[in-house]
Amino acid sequence: MGAKRVVTRVEIAGLVGRFMNSQSVEGEELRRRAKEIQQVCRRAVAEGGSSVNNLNDFIQRMLYRARTSTAEPKNHLVKARK
């Protein structure tokens, strides 16, 4: 990941045009790569996938911390006046 910069609408339009060009080798390669990324993402969010497993691990750690915490929970919410 390099330097941060704003991508212009002209750059986006150019990439979309190349992506949609069904007669170019570059367009074929872009579409092939997009399908690969789609498959990786679907596996990650499927049952047993890395995203699901990471989220479940995080939830389990937070529940464990909540059960084993000896300190009084800090309530940072302002109570509503009745």
Protein Blocks (a to p, Z undefined) as FASTA:
>chain_A
ZZdddddfklmmmmmmmmmmmkbfklmmmmmmmmmmmmmmmmmmmghiaklmmmmmmmmm
mmmmmmmpmbdcddfbdcddZZ
